[in-house]
Amino acid sequence: MDAKPAVVAVAAILIVLAMASTPLRAQSKPEGTPPPAVPPVAPNVPPTPGSEGTGSPSITVLDTQEVQGILGREVRSAADENMGRIVDVIVDVEGRARAAIIDFGGFLGVGSRKIAVDWKALHFIPAASKRYRVILELTREQVKPAPEYKEGKPVIILGPTGNLEPFP
């Protein structure tokens, strides 16, 4: 038996194994080649019956003039008194906003305390500067006696009429 065919077969196997273990490299594109096209954003279309969980998630595009973040936003009374800033939002088990936590009172952060006010007591009003103003329909005198909000403790919410209500 001739040893040459066996050596050739072993060499061929080694070459195949070496090629299989070598990582593939991306081919370089010539300069000036445009990036691949991005598929257009589909409008927020409800899924067809039976297609839940089978496609890509929907995408909704909101105009920045129509939406605003509220954390850190200043809160004013109807009489234009500074009531503090929104520092948190309390939601119920279904994800509905129930109360805003307002850092109330004090001066430059000294002597302030956090209070929970009913979400229904807040009004979001567009201002001329395209930023929303947050108006609380309570006065400083109604808010002063409200108990302080403390994380991990039962939440007492100051209602739009000035009444205190426990959060379940």
C-alpha positions in Angstrom: 0.0 0.0 0.0 1.3 3.4 -1.0 1.6 5.9 1.9 1.1 9.0 -0.3 -2.8 8.7 -0.6 -3.0 8.3 3.2 -0.8 11.4 3.8 -2.9 13.4 1.3 -6.1 12.4 3.0 -4.8 13.3 6.5 -3.5 16.7 5.1 -6.9 17.4 3.5 -8.7 16.6 6.8 -6.3 18.9 8.7 -6.9 21.7 6.2 -10.7 21.4 6.5 -10.4 21.4 10.3 -8.2 24.5 10.3 -10.6 26.3 8.0 -13.6 25.4 10.2 -11.9 26.8 13.3 -10.9 30.1 11.7 -13.4 32.9 12.5 -15.0 34.5 9.6 -14.2 38.1 9.0 -16.6 40.7 7.7 -15.8 41.9 4.2 -14.7 45.5 4.1 -16.9 47.9 2.0 -15.3 50.4 -0.3 -15.3 53.9 1.0 -18.4 55.9 0.2 -20.7 52.9 0.3 -24.0 53.9 2.0 -25.1 52.0 5.1 -27.7 49.3 4.7 -31.3 50.7 4.4 -33.2 50.8 7.7 -36.8 49.6 7.4 -39.4 52.3 7.8 -41.1 52.7 11.2 -44.5 51.2 11.2 -47.3 53.0 12.9 -48.8 51.6 16.1 -51.1 49.1 14.5 -52.9 46.7 16.8 -52.0 43.0 16.2 -54.3 40.9 14.1 -56.2 38.2 16.0 -54.0 35.2 16.7 -50.7 37.1 16.0 -49.9 38.1 19.5 -46.3 37.5 20.4 -45.3 36.5 16.8 -43.9 39.7 15.5 -41.8 42.7 16.4 -43.0 45.0 19.1 -45.0 48.0 17.8 -43.4 51.5 17.8 -45.1 54.7 18.7 -43.5 58.1 17.9 -44.5 61.0 20.1 -43.8 64.6 19.2 -41.6 66.3 21.8 -44.1 69.2 21.8 -46.9 66.9 23.0 -45.1 65.2 25.9 -42.9 66.2 28.8 -41.2 64.5 31.7 -42.4 65.6 35.1 -39.8 64.6 37.6 -38.1 67.7 38.9 -40.8 69.9 37.4 -41.9 72.9 39.6 -45.4 72.8 41.0 -47.4 76.0 41.4 -50.7 76.7 43.2 -53.6 78.3 41.3 -52.6 81.5 43.1 -49.1 81.1 41.6 -47.4 80.1 44.9 -44.4 77.8 44.6 -45.5 74.5 46.0 -42.2 72.6 45.4 -41.0 70.1 42.8 -42.2 66.6 41.8 -39.7 64.1 42.9 -41.6 60.8 42.4 -44.9 59.3 41.2 -46.8 56.6 43.0 -48.6 54.1 40.9 -51.1 51.4 41.8 -50.8 47.7 41.0 -52.4 48.3 37.6 -49.8 51.0 36.7 -52.1 54.0 37.1 -50.7 57.2 38.6 -52.3 57.7 42.0 -50.1 60.4 43.6 -47.2 62.7 43.0 -44.5 63.1 45.7 -43.7 66.8 46.0 -40.7 68.1 47.8 -42.6 70.9 49.7 -41.6 73.9 51.7 -38.2 74.9 53.0 -35.6 77.1 51.4 -33.0 75.8 49.0 -33.7 72.3 50.2 -33.4 73.1 53.9 -36.5 72.3 55.9 -38.4 70.7 53.0 -40.4 67.5 53.3 -41.9 65.2 50.9 -45.7 64.9 50.7 -48.0 62.8 48.6 -50.8 64.6 46.7 -53.6 63.0 44.7 -52.8 62.8 41.0 -56.3 64.2 40.3 -55.3 67.4 42.2 -52.6 68.2 39.5 -53.3 69.9 36.2 -50.9 70.0 33.4 -51.2 73.3 31.4 -49.3 74.1 28.3 -47.4 77.4 28.6 -46.2 79.8 25.9 -42.7 78.4 26.2 -44.0 75.0 25.0 -43.3 73.6 28.5 -46.1 72.4 30.6 -46.9 74.1 33.9 -48.0 71.9 36.7 -50.7 73.4 38.8 -51.8 72.0 42.2 -55.4 72.8 43.1 -54.4 73.1 46.8 -53.1 76.1 48.7 -49.9 76.2 50.8 -52.2 76.4 53.9 -54.0 73.2 52.9 -50.7 71.3 52.2 -48.8 72.4 55.4 -50.5 70.0 57.8 -50.1 67.0 55.4 -48.0 64.2 56.9 -44.6 63.6 55.4 -44.2 60.8 52.8 -41.6 58.2 53.9 -40.6 55.3 51.6 -41.6 51.9 53.0 -44.3 53.4 55.3 -48.0 53.6 54.5 -48.7 56.4 52.0 -51.2 59.1 53.1 -52.4 61.0 50.1 -53.6 64.6 50.3 -56.8 64.7 48.2 -57.9 67.5 45.8 -60.3 68.8 48.5 -57.6 68.9 51.2 -58.7 65.6 52.8 -56.2 62.9 53.7 -56.8 59.4 52.3 -54.7 56.3 52.9 -53.3 54.5 49.8 -54.2 50.9 49.8 
